[in-house]
Amino acid sequence: MRTIGVNYDTGLEVEGRTTRSAFDQATARRDLRVIADELHARAVRLSGSHLNRLAVAGAEALAAGLDVWFSPVATDLEPDDLIAFLTTAATRAEHLRTDAATQAVQAEGPSAPTEESGEQPGDAPPEATSPEVVLVLGFEISLSCKGFVPGETMEERLGTMMDPTTWTDPEKLARMQQGLERWGQVQGLIAEAGRREFGGRITYAAGMWEDVDWSLFDIVSLDAYRDAQNASTFREEVAERSRWGKPLAVTEFGCATYRGAADRGGSGWMIVDRSVDPPVINGDYERDEEEQVTYLKELAEVFDQIDAAAFWFSFAGYELPHDPDDSAHDLDLSAYGLVATNPDGTWRRKRAFDALAELNAKRV
C-alpha cells in the first residue's frame, strides 16, 4: 500500500483574492518537515501562482526527502498566455530537478574503483538517487482558464458548469462542446511545452469531467472528489483511467470540516459569504472533524483497490482561520486542511492529521 501524499499551497491568486497572503521560507521548511516526518508522506504536491514560491518550497521539500509534484497554477488566462506561463514554470522545475540530482551525486561521493567494475577514481556512483520532481502542467484548465467553458471569470465558468441547462439546452450544450474541443487541441501544446523544457515525468491534474489524451503525458492524474452524486460510480470512474496503461494518481481528494461536507465533495468549500467584510459562513453548519477522518479512510481504501497514488487536499487553509468561539466566522469549517490555522499564522492539528499520520506510519 502507498503512503498518502499531501497538497501544500504556496498561494493561488483567484479573481483578486489569494489563498495565502504570507509566505516565507522558514514557515515552508517547518510545514514540509512536518509533512515528511510527522505525516510520514513520501510526496508533496506544491501548488501556486508564484513561481519563486514554488521553487523555494520545492527545494525545502526535496531537502526533507519528499518527492515533489511541481504544480504551477494560473487562472483566467487565455490559451497562449497559459502556455507561456507553463513554459516558464517548466524551466524552473527543470532547475529544481537537475539541482536535486546533482546534490544526490555529491552526497553519495565518489565510488571506490575496482578492477572488475572498470571504474576510475572520482567516478560518480552508478545508482545515486534523489527524490523525484514531477511537473504537473496545470489543473482543471477547461474551468480555471478562459477560452473553453463559457464565462469570463472562474466563478462564471463554475456557474456554467453547475447550471443544469448547460447540459440540456441544445444551444448552450453546443457552446460547451465547442469549448471542450478547443481544450483538446491545447493539450498537445501544453505537453510539448513541458517536454521541451523539463527532463522528468510530466502529468496534468484533470477534472473528472475532462477528456484528456493521456498518451501525451507520463502519469494519468485526476482531481477526484467523491460526493453524494457520484458515490455509487466513483470507484469505477477513477479506475477507468487505468486503461491507458500508465501510473494513476489522484492529485486531489478531501472534504471540508462540517457535518455533511463529504456529500458535497469538491464543492464543500462553497459555504462562505464574501460579499461582507469580514466574510461569514452562509448558514448553520455543525463542526465535525470526524467527517474528514471518515472520508480519508474510505477513499484511501478505494485508491488501494485500484492501485492509485493519492494526495490529500490539503495541508492548511491559510486564509480560512479557525474561530472556536464564533461559528459564523469559523472559516475553517469550509477548509479541507489537515490543520486549523489561527489568525496569527500558527496552526493546530485536526483529527484528520492524526488519522493520516497513523495510516501512513503503517505503510512506510
KEKE-3310 file (N, C-alpha, C; in steps of 0.2 Angstrom, whole numbers, plus 5000, padded with zeros to 4 digits):
npx = (5004:5002:5009:5000:5000:5002:4994:5001:4999:5006:5001:4988:4982:4966:4954:4957:4958:4968:4974:4984:4992:5003:5020:5034:5051:5056:5044:5038:5048:5047:5033:5034:5043:5036:5026:5034:5040:5031:5018:5022:5023:5028:5028:5024:5012:5015:5007:5003:5003:5014:5030:5042:5040:5036:5048:5056:5049:5049:5063:5065:5056:5062:5074:5069:5067:5056:5047:5043:5029:5027:5018:5012:5000:4988:4975:4961:4968:4971:4973:4986:4993:4993:5001:5013:5016:5016:5027:5038:5037:5040:5054:5059:5055:5064:5076:5076:5075:5087:5096:5093:5097:5110:5115:5112:5121:5133:5132:5132:5145:5162:5164:5172:5185:5187:5195:5186:5175:5179:5179:5184:5195:5185:5174:5156:5144:5135:5121:5116:5103:5089:5076:5061:5056:5041:5032:5018:5007:4997:4980:4963:4960:4951:4941:4948:4954:4952:4943:4937:4926:4911:4912:4919:4926:4932:4923:4911:4912:4912:4899:4892:4896:4889:4876:4861:4855:4865:4868:4857:4850:4850:4858:4866:4873:4880:4889:4897:4902:4910:4919:4926:4931:4941:4949:4954:4963:4973:4979:4990:4999:5002:5008:5019:5026:5030:5038:5048:5056:5058:5065:5060:5047:5030:5014:4996:4983:4968:4951:4937:4927:4934:4940:4955:4969:4979:4990:4999:5005:5015:5010:4994:4983:4971:4959:4950:4935:4924:4907:4889:4882:4890:4894:4890:4896:4909:4922:4923:4924:4936:4945:4943:4952:4964:4965:4974:4986:4996:5004:4993:4986:4979:4977:4971:4960:4948:4939:4928:4926:4914:4898:4891:4899:4906:4897:4896:4908:4920:4914:4912:4918:4910:4903:4905:4901:4907:4903:4902:4912:4921:4921:4908:4901:4889:4877:4869:4880:4887:4902:4913:4925:4927:4921:4930:4940:4933:4931:4944:4949:4940:4941:4955:4955:4948:4957:4968:4963:4962:4975:4981:4990:4989:4984:4981:4970:4969:4985:4984:4972:4976:4970:4959:4954:4952:4939:4935:4926:4916:4905:4899:4910:4919:4929:4936:4928:4925:4936:4948:4959:4972:4976:4971:4971:4976:4973:4985:4994:4999:4996:4985:4984:4971:4959:4960:4973:4980:4974:4979:4993:4994:4989:4998:5010:5009:5012:5024)
npy = (4994:5011:5026:5041:5056:5074:5089:5105:5122:5136:5148:5154:5164:5171:5179:5192:5188:5180:5164:5163:5174:5177:5171:5162:5156:5150:5146:5138:5128:5122:5117:5108:5099:5094:5087:5077:5071:5069:5067:5057:5056:5053:5060:5077:5088:5103:5118:5133:5151:5159:5157:5159:5156:5143:5137:5139:5132:5120:5116:5115:5105:5094:5094:5089:5076:5073:5068:5079:5086:5097:5110:5122:5135:5144:5156:5162:5165:5167:5154:5156:5164:5156:5144:5151:5154:5141:5136:5144:5140:5126:5127:5132:5121:5111:5116:5114:5100:5096:5101:5094:5081:5083:5086:5074:5065:5071:5070:5056:5054:5050:5034:5019:5013:4997:4983:4974:4982:4992:5005:5022:5032:5044:5043:5045:5037:5023:5022:5033:5042:5053:5062:5062:5074:5079:5086:5095:5100:5112:5113:5107:5115:5118:5124:5133:5142:5154:5153:5140:5133:5143:5159:5173:5174:5163:5161:5163:5153:5142:5143:5141:5127:5121:5124:5116:5118:5120:5108:5103:5112:5114:5124:5130:5118:5115:5126:5123:5111:5115:5123:5113:5105:5114:5114:5101:5102:5111:5104:5096:5106:5111:5099:5098:5110:5108:5096:5101:5109:5102:5088:5077:5067:5071:5077:5080:5089:5083:5088:5078:5078:5081:5077:5069:5067:5055:5049:5059:5062:5056:5051:5047:5058:5064:5075:5070:5070:5062:5063:5065:5063:5056:5045:5031:5027:5031:5024:5016:5026:5033:5022:5018:5026:5019:5012:5017:5012:5017:5024:5029:5043:5052:5068:5077:5074:5075:5083:5096:5103:5100:5093:5083:5088:5078:5074:5084:5085:5091:5103:5108:5118:5130:5138:5150:5167:5180:5193:5202:5210:5206:5190:5178:5163:5155:5149:5138:5127:5112:5110:5096:5087:5073:5070:5072:5063:5050:5051:5052:5039:5030:5033:5031:5017:5014:5019:5011:4999:5001:5003:5017:5031:5045:5061:5070:5084:5098:5103:5115:5128:5143:5156:5154:5155:5147:5149:5146:5151:5158:5152:5158:5165:5155:5151:5140:5129:5128:5124:5112:5108:5098:5104:5117:5134:5148:5166:5172:5165:5153:5136:5122:5104:5095:5082:5074:5075:5067:5055:5053:5053:5041:5031:5032:5029:5015:5011:5015)
npz = (5000:4996:5003:5008:5000:5001:4998:4996:4998:4991:4988:4979:4966:4964:4955:4961:4974:4987:4991:5000:5009:5016:5015:5018:5018:5030:5037:5027:5027:5039:5039:5028:5033:5043:5036:5030:5041:5052:5046:5038:5025:5008:4997:4990:4984:4977:4975:4966:4961:4961:4955:4961:4974:4973:4969:4980:4990:4984:4984:4998:5001:4994:5001:5013:5010:5002:4987:4974:4967:4956:4954:4945:4944:4936:4933:4924:4912:4894:4881:4874:4883:4894:4890:4889:4902:4908:4901:4906:4919:4918:4915:4927:4935:4930:4933:4947:4947:4941:4950:4962:4958:4956:4968:4975:4969:4974:4987:4988:4985:4978:4970:4975:4965:4956:4949:4943:4940:4932:4935:4937:4948:4956:4949:4947:4958:4951:4954:4961:4969:4970:4978:4967:4955:4948:4935:4935:4924:4925:4931:4930:4918:4908:4916:4924:4916:4903:4887:4885:4894:4894:4900:4908:4920:4933:4943:4935:4925:4933:4938:4925:4923:4933:4931:4927:4914:4905:4901:4895:4887:4870:4863:4872:4876:4864:4863:4874:4871:4860:4866:4874:4864:4859:4871:4870:4859:4864:4873:4868:4865:4877:4883:4874:4877:4890:4889:4881:4890:4901:4909:4916:4922:4916:4920:4921:4931:4930:4929:4934:4924:4912:4896:4892:4882:4887:4881:4879:4891:4905:4917:4923:4929:4941:4949:4961:4968:4979:4980:4985:4973:4964:4971:4970:4958:4959:4962:4950:4940:4943:4942:4929:4921:4921:4910:4901:4903:4911:4925:4939:4947:4960:4961:4969:4983:4996:5010:5017:5034:5041:5047:5035:5025:5017:5008:4999:4993:4982:4981:4994:5000:4997:5006:5011:5013:5004:5002:5012:5024:5039:5030:5031:5037:5027:5033:5044:5051:5057:5066:5062:5064:5062:5051:5040:5044:5042:5028:5023:5027:5020:5006:5005:5005:4994:4984:4986:4982:4968:4964:4965:4967:4979:4984:4998:4999:5009:5016:5024:5026:5023:5023:5029:5044:5060:5071:5087:5095:5088:5078:5066:5060:5059:5048:5045:5045:5031:5026:5019:5026:5034:5046:5057:5055:5063:5066:5069:5061:5066:5069:5072:5075:5066:5068:5057:5053:5063:5060:5047:5049:5056:5047:5037:5044:5045:5033:5028)
capx = (5000:5006:5008:4996:5004:4998:4994:5004:4998:5011:4997:4985:4978:4960:4949:4958:4959:4974:4974:4990:4995:5010:5024:5042:5055:5056:5037:5038:5053:5044:5027:5036:5046:5030:5023:5038:5042:5025:5013:5025:5021:5033:5027:5020:5011:5016:5003:5003:5003:5020:5035:5048:5037:5036:5055:5058:5046:5052:5070:5064:5053:5067:5079:5066:5067:5050:5046:5040:5025:5028:5011:5011:4993:4986:4968:4959:4972:4970:4977:4993:4997:4994:5006:5019:5017:5018:5034:5042:5037:5044:5061:5060:5055:5070:5082:5075:5076:5094:5100:5092:5101:5117:5116:5112:5128:5138:5131:5134:5153:5165:5164:5179:5187:5189:5197:5180:5170:5182:5178:5190:5194:5181:5168:5150:5141:5130:5114:5115:5096:5087:5068:5059:5052:5036:5029:5011:5006:4991:4974:4957:4961:4945:4937:4952:4957:4947:4943:4935:4920:4909:4912:4925:4929:4932:4916:4906:4913:4909:4892:4890:4897:4884:4869:4858:4853:4871:4868:4850:4848:4855:4862:4871:4877:4884:4894:4901:4906:4915:4925:4930:4935:4947:4953:4958:4968:4978:4983:4996:5003:5004:5013:5025:5030:5033:5044:5054:5060:5058:5068:5057:5040:5025:5007:4991:4978:4962:4944:4933:4923:4938:4943:4962:4973:4984:4996:5004:5008:5018:5006:4987:4981:4964:4957:4944:4931:4918:4901:4883:4880:4895:4896:4889:4901:4916:4927:4924:4925:4943:4948:4943:4958:4969:4965:4979:4992:5001:5003:4987:4987:4973:4981:4967:4954:4947:4932:4928:4926:4907:4894:4888:4903:4908:4892:4897:4915:4924:4911:4911:4921:4906:4898:4907:4898:4912:4900:4903:4918:4924:4917:4904:4898:4882:4872:4871:4884:4890:4909:4914:4932:4927:4919:4936:4943:4930:4932:4950:4949:4936:4944:4962:4954:4947:4963:4972:4960:4964:4982:4982:4993:4984:4986:4975:4969:4976:4989:4981:4968:4979:4966:4952:4956:4948:4937:4931:4920:4911:4904:4898:4916:4924:4930:4939:4923:4925:4943:4950:4966:4973:4977:4967:4975:4974:4974:4992:4998:5000:4990:4984:4982:4964:4959:4962:4980:4982:4972:4983:4999:4993:4988:5005:5015:5008:5013:5031)
capy = (5000:5018:5032:5046:5062:5080:5095:5111:5128:5141:5154:5154:5171:5170:5185:5197:5185:5175:5158:5163:5181:5177:5165:5163:5150:5146:5143:5132:5122:5119:5113:5102:5094:5090:5083:5071:5067:5068:5064:5051:5056:5052:5065:5083:5092:5110:5122:5140:5155:5162:5153:5159:5152:5136:5135:5139:5126:5114:5115:5113:5098:5089:5093:5085:5069:5072:5068:5085:5087:5104:5112:5129:5136:5151:5157:5167:5166:5165:5149:5157:5166:5150:5140:5154:5153:5134:5135:5147:5135:5120:5129:5132:5114:5108:5118:5110:5093:5095:5103:5088:5076:5085:5086:5067:5063:5074:5067:5049:5054:5045:5027:5016:5009:4990:4980:4971:4987:4996:5012:5026:5036:5050:5042:5045:5031:5022:5022:5039:5043:5058:5062:5064:5080:5078:5093:5095:5106:5115:5109:5108:5121:5120:5128:5138:5147:5156:5150:5134:5134:5150:5163:5177:5173:5156:5160:5162:5147:5137:5143:5137:5120:5119:5125:5111:5120:5120:5101:5101:5117:5112:5130:5130:5112:5116:5131:5120:5106:5118:5125:5107:5103:5118:5112:5095:5105:5114:5099:5094:5112:5111:5094:5100:5115:5104:5092:5105:5112:5098:5082:5072:5065:5076:5075:5086:5087:5084:5087:5072:5079:5082:5071:5071:5062:5054:5047:5065:5063:5050:5049:5049:5062:5066:5078:5066:5071:5058:5066:5061:5062:5051:5040:5024:5026:5035:5020:5014:5032:5034:5016:5018:5029:5015:5008:5020:5008:5022:5025:5033:5047:5056:5074:5080:5072:5078:5086:5101:5101:5101:5088:5083:5090:5073:5073:5089:5083:5096:5110:5109:5125:5135:5140:5157:5173:5185:5199:5206:5210:5200:5185:5174:5156:5157:5145:5134:5121:5109:5107:5089:5084:5066:5070:5072:5056:5045:5052:5050:5031:5027:5034:5028:5010:5014:5020:5005:4994:5002:5005:5024:5036:5050:5067:5074:5091:5100:5104:5120:5133:5148:5162:5152:5154:5144:5153:5141:5155:5161:5148:5161:5167:5150:5149:5133:5125:5127:5122:5105:5107:5094:5108:5123:5139:5154:5172:5174:5161:5147:5131:5116:5098:5092:5074:5071:5075:5061:5049:5052:5051:5034:5027:5032:5026:5008:5010:5016)
capz = (5000:4996:5008:5005:4999:5004:4994:5000:4995:4991:4986:4972:4965:4960:4955:4966:4981:4987:4996:5005:5008:5019:5013:5019:5018:5036:5038:5022:5029:5045:5037:5024:5038:5047:5031:5029:5047:5056:5042:5035:5017:5004:4991:4991:4978:4978:4970:4967:4956:4961:4953:4965:4980:4971:4969:4987:4993:4981:4987:5005:5001:4992:5007:5018:5007:4998:4980:4973:4961:4955:4951:4943:4943:4934:4932:4919:4906:4888:4880:4873:4889:4899:4888:4890:4909:4909:4899:4911:4925:4917:4916:4935:4938:4927:4938:4953:4946:4940:4956:4966:4955:4957:4976:4977:4967:4978:4994:4988:4985:4973:4971:4975:4959:4956:4943:4939:4938:4927:4937:4938:4954:4955:4945:4951:4959:4946:4956:4965:4968:4974:4977:4961:4953:4943:4933:4934:4919:4926:4934:4928:4914:4905:4920:4928:4911:4898:4880:4885:4896:4893:4906:4909:4927:4936:4946:4930:4922:4938:4937:4919:4924:4938:4928:4923:4907:4901:4898:4892:4882:4864:4861:4877:4875:4858:4865:4879:4867:4856:4871:4876:4859:4859:4876:4867:4855:4868:4877:4864:4865:4884:4884:4870:4880:4896:4887:4878:4895:4908:4908:4920:4920:4916:4920:4921:4936:4926:4932:4932:4918:4906:4892:4891:4878:4891:4878:4879:4897:4908:4923:4922:4936:4942:4955:4962:4974:4979:4983:4985:4966:4961:4976:4968:4952:4960:4961:4943:4936:4943:4939:4921:4918:4921:4904:4897:4905:4914:4933:4940:4953:4962:4963:4975:4986:5003:5011:5022:5041:5045:5046:5028:5019:5012:5002:4994:4990:4979:4982:5001:5002:4995:5011:5014:5010:5004:5000:5018:5027:5036:5027:5036:5035:5025:5035:5051:5050:5063:5065:5063:5061:5061:5044:5036:5045:5038:5021:5022:5027:5015:5000:5005:5004:4986:4980:4987:4977:4961:4964:4963:4971:4980:4988:5002:4999:5008:5022:5028:5023:5026:5023:5032:5051:5064:5077:5091:5099:5084:5072:5060:5057:5059:5041:5044:5043:5024:5024:5018:5029:5040:5052:5058:5056:5068:5063:5069:5057:5069:5067:5077:5071:5067:5069:5051:5054:5067:5056:5041:5051:5058:5041:5033:5048:5044:5025:5027)
cpx = (5004:5004:5004:5000:4999:4999:4996:5003:5003:5007:4995:4981:4972:4955:4950:4959:4965:4972:4979:4993:5002:5014:5031:5045:5055:5050:5036:5042:5050:5038:5029:5040:5041:5027:5027:5039:5036:5020:5016:5024:5028:5033:5023:5019:5011:5012:5004:5004:5010:5026:5041:5046:5038:5043:5057:5055:5048:5059:5069:5061:5058:5072:5076:5065:5060:5050:5041:5035:5024:5022:5010:5003:4992:4979:4967:4963:4970:4975:4985:4997:4998:5000:5013:5021:5019:5025:5039:5043:5040:5051:5063:5060:5061:5076:5082:5077:5083:5098:5099:5096:5108:5119:5116:5118:5133:5138:5133:5142:5155:5165:5171:5180:5189:5191:5191:5176:5172:5181:5184:5189:5190:5175:5162:5147:5135:5123:5113:5107:5095:5079:5067:5055:5048:5033:5022:5009:4999:4986:4968:4956:4955:4940:4941:4954:4951:4948:4940:4927:4918:4909:4919:4929:4928:4925:4910:4906:4911:4902:4889:4890:4891:4877:4866:4856:4859:4871:4862:4848:4853:4860:4868:4876:4882:4890:4899:4905:4911:4921:4929:4934:4942:4952:4957:4964:4974:4982:4990:5001:5006:5010:5020:5029:5033:5039:5050:5059:5061:5060:5065:5050:5035:5018:5002:4986:4971:4956:4941:4929:4927:4940:4950:4965:4979:4990:5001:5008:5011:5014:4999:4985:4975:4963:4950:4941:4925:4913:4895:4881:4884:4897:4896:4894:4908:4922:4929:4926:4933:4947:4948:4949:4964:4970:4971:4986:4997:4999:4997:4988:4981:4977:4977:4961:4954:4940:4933:4926:4919:4903:4890:4893:4905:4903:4893:4904:4919:4921:4909:4913:4916:4901:4900:4904:4904:4909:4900:4910:4918:4919:4914:4902:4891:4876:4873:4874:4887:4897:4909:4920:4932:4925:4925:4940:4940:4931:4939:4951:4946:4939:4951:4961:4952:4953:4968:4970:4962:4971:4984:4985:4988:4987:4980:4975:4966:4979:4985:4977:4971:4975:4959:4953:4950:4946:4932:4926:4915:4910:4902:4904:4921:4925:4933:4934:4923:4931:4944:4956:4966:4975:4973:4971:4972:4976:4981:4997:5000:4995:4990:4982:4974:4964:4961:4970:4983:4980:4977:4990:4999:4993:4995:5010:5015:5010:5020:5035)
cpy = (5006:5022:5037:5052:5068:5085:5101:5117:5133:5148:5154:5161:5169:5176:5190:5195:5181:5170:5158:5170:5181:5171:5167:5156:5146:5142:5137:5126:5118:5114:5107:5097:5090:5085:5076:5067:5065:5065:5058:5050:5055:5057:5071:5086:5099:5114:5129:5144:5159:5157:5153:5156:5145:5133:5134:5133:5120:5112:5112:5106:5093:5088:5089:5077:5068:5072:5075:5085:5094:5107:5119:5130:5143:5151:5162:5169:5164:5159:5151:5160:5160:5146:5144:5154:5146:5133:5138:5142:5129:5121:5129:5125:5110:5110:5115:5103:5092:5096:5097:5082:5077:5084:5078:5064:5065:5071:5060:5049:5049:5038:5024:5011:5002:4988:4978:4976:4991:5004:5015:5030:5043:5049:5042:5038:5029:5023:5027:5041:5049:5058:5065:5071:5078:5085:5091:5101:5108:5110:5112:5115:5123:5124:5134:5143:5149:5152:5143:5133:5141:5153:5167:5176:5166:5155:5159:5156:5141:5137:5140:5130:5117:5120:5119:5112:5120:5113:5099:5106:5116:5118:5130:5124:5113:5121:5127:5114:5109:5120:5119:5104:5107:5116:5105:5097:5108:5109:5097:5100:5112:5105:5095:5105:5112:5100:5095:5108:5108:5091:5076:5070:5071:5073:5081:5084:5088:5084:5081:5072:5080:5076:5073:5065:5061:5051:5053:5065:5056:5047:5052:5052:5065:5070:5075:5066:5067:5063:5062:5059:5056:5045:5033:5022:5028:5030:5018:5020:5033:5028:5016:5021:5025:5011:5011:5016:5012:5022:5030:5036:5051:5062:5078:5075:5075:5081:5091:5098:5102:5095:5088:5085:5085:5072:5079:5089:5090:5103:5111:5115:5131:5137:5147:5162:5179:5192:5204:5205:5211:5195:5181:5168:5158:5153:5142:5128:5119:5107:5100:5087:5077:5065:5069:5065:5051:5045:5050:5042:5028:5027:5031:5020:5010:5015:5014:5000:4995:5004:5012:5027:5041:5055:5070:5081:5094:5100:5109:5125:5140:5154:5160:5150:5151:5149:5149:5144:5158:5157:5152:5164:5161:5147:5143:5128:5123:5124:5114:5103:5101:5097:5114:5129:5145:5160:5175:5170:5154:5142:5125:5110:5097:5085:5071:5070:5069:5055:5048:5050:5043:5029:5027:5028:5018:5006:5011:5010)
cpz = (5000:5002:5004:5005:5002:4999:4999:4996:4996:4990:4979:4972:4961:4961:4960:4973:4981:4992:5001:5004:5010:5017:5015:5020:5024:5038:5033:5024:5035:5043:5033:5028:5042:5042:5030:5035:5052:5053:5039:5028:5014:4998:4993:4985:4980:4973:4972:4961:4955:4960:4958:4972:4979:4971:4976:4991:4990:4984:4994:5005:4999:4998:5013:5016:5003:4991:4979:4967:4961:4951:4950:4942:4941:4932:4927:4914:4900:4886:4878:4879:4894:4897:4889:4898:4911:4907:4903:4917:4924:4917:4923:4938:4936:4932:4944:4953:4945:4946:4961:4964:4957:4964:4978:4975:4972:4985:4994:4988:4979:4975:4972:4969:4960:4949:4939:4936:4932:4929:4938:4944:4952:4951:4950:4952:4954:4948:4961:4964:4972:4973:4970:4960:4947:4941:4931:4930:4919:4929:4931:4923:4910:4909:4923:4923:4906:4891:4880:4887:4896:4900:4906:4915:4929:4939:4941:4926:4927:4938:4931:4920:4928:4936:4924:4916:4903:4897:4895:4887:4876:4862:4866:4877:4870:4860:4870:4875:4862:4860:4873:4870:4858:4865:4874:4863:4858:4872:4874:4865:4872:4885:4880:4874:4887:4894:4884:4884:4901:4906:4912:4918:4921:4917:4920:4926:4933:4931:4930:4926:4911:4903:4890:4887:4883:4888:4878:4886:4900:4914:4921:4929:4936:4949:4956:4968:4974:4983:4983:4978:4963:4965:4973:4962:4953:4958:4953:4939:4937:4940:4932:4918:4918:4914:4899:4898:4908:4922:4934:4947:4954:4965:4969:4977:4993:5004:5017:5029:5045:5043:5039:5023:5015:5007:4997:4991:4988:4980:4989:5003:5001:5000:5014:5010:5010:5002:5006:5020:5035:5034:5033:5033:5033:5027:5042:5049:5056:5062:5067:5060:5060:5053:5039:5038:5042:5031:5019:5021:5022:5008:4999:5003:4996:4982:4980:4982:4970:4959:4961:4969:4973:4985:4991:5000:5005:5015:5027:5023:5026:5027:5026:5040:5055:5070:5081:5094:5095:5078:5065:5056:5058:5052:5040:5043:5035:5021:5024:5022:5034:5046:5051:5059:5060:5064:5063:5065:5060:5067:5072:5073:5072:5067:5063:5050:5057:5063:5050:5043:5053:5052:5038:5037:5046:5037:5024:5026)
residu = (MET:ARG:THR:ILE:GLY:VAL:ASN:TYR:ASP:THR:GLY:LEU:GLU:VAL:GLU:GLY:ARG:THR:THR:ARG:SER:ALA:PHE:ASP:GLN:ALA:THR:ALA:ARG:ARG:ASP:LEU:ARG:VAL:ILE:ALA:ASP:GLU:LEU:HIS:ALA:ARG:ALA:VAL:ARG:LEU:SER:GLY:SER:HIS:LEU:ASN:ARG:LEU:ALA:VAL:ALA:GLY:ALA:GLU:ALA:LEU:ALA:ALA:GLY:LEU:ASP:VAL:TRP:PHE:SER:PRO:VAL:ALA:THR:ASP:LEU:GLU:PRO:ASP:ASP:LEU:ILE:ALA:PHE:LEU:THR:THR:ALA:ALA:THR:ARG:ALA:GLU:HIS:LEU:ARG:THR:ASP:ALA:ALA:THR:GLN:ALA:VAL:GLN:ALA:GLU:GLY:PRO:SER:ALA:PRO:THR:GLU:GLU:SER:GLY:GLU:GLN:PRO:GLY:ASP:ALA:PRO:PRO:GLU:ALA:THR:SER:PRO:GLU:VAL:VAL:LEU:VAL:LEU:GLY:PHE:GLU:ILE:SER:LEU:SER:CYS:LYS:GLY:PHE:VAL:PRO:GLY:GLU:THR:MET:GLU:GLU:ARG:LEU:GLY:THR:MET:MET:ASP:PRO:THR:THR:TRP:THR:ASP:PRO:GLU:LYS:LEU:ALA:ARG:MET:GLN:GLN:GLY:LEU:GLU:ARG:TRP:GLY:GLN:VAL:GLN:GLY:LEU:ILE:ALA:GLU:ALA:GLY:ARG:ARG:GLU:PHE:GLY:GLY:ARG:ILE:THR:TYR:ALA:ALA:GLY:MET:TRP:GLU:ASP:VAL:ASP:TRP:SER:LEU:PHE:ASP:ILE:VAL:SER:LEU:ASP:ALA:TYR:ARG:ASP:ALA:GLN:ASN:ALA:SER:THR:PHE:ARG:GLU:GLU:VAL:ALA:GLU:ARG:SER:ARG:TRP:GLY:LYS:PRO:LEU:ALA:VAL:THR:GLU:PHE:GLY:CYS:ALA:THR:TYR:ARG:GLY:ALA:ALA:ASP:ARG:GLY:GLY:SER:GLY:TRP:MET:ILE:VAL:ASP:ARG:SER:VAL:ASP:PRO:PRO:VAL:ILE:ASN:GLY:ASP:TYR:GLU:ARG:ASP:GLU:GLU:GLU:GLN:VAL:THR:TYR:LEU:LYS:GLU:LEU:ALA:GLU:VAL:PHE:ASP:GLN:ILE:ASP:ALA:ALA:ALA:PHE:TRP:PHE:SER:PHE:ALA:GLY:TYR:GLU:LEU:PRO:HIS:ASP:PRO:ASP:ASP:SER:ALA:HIS:ASP:LEU:ASP:LEU:SER:ALA:TYR:GLY:LEU:VAL:ALA:THR:ASN:PRO:ASP:GLY:THR:TRP:ARG:ARG:LYS:ARG:ALA:PHE:ASP:ALA:LEU:ALA:GLU:LEU:ASN:ALA:LYS:ARG:VAL)
# end
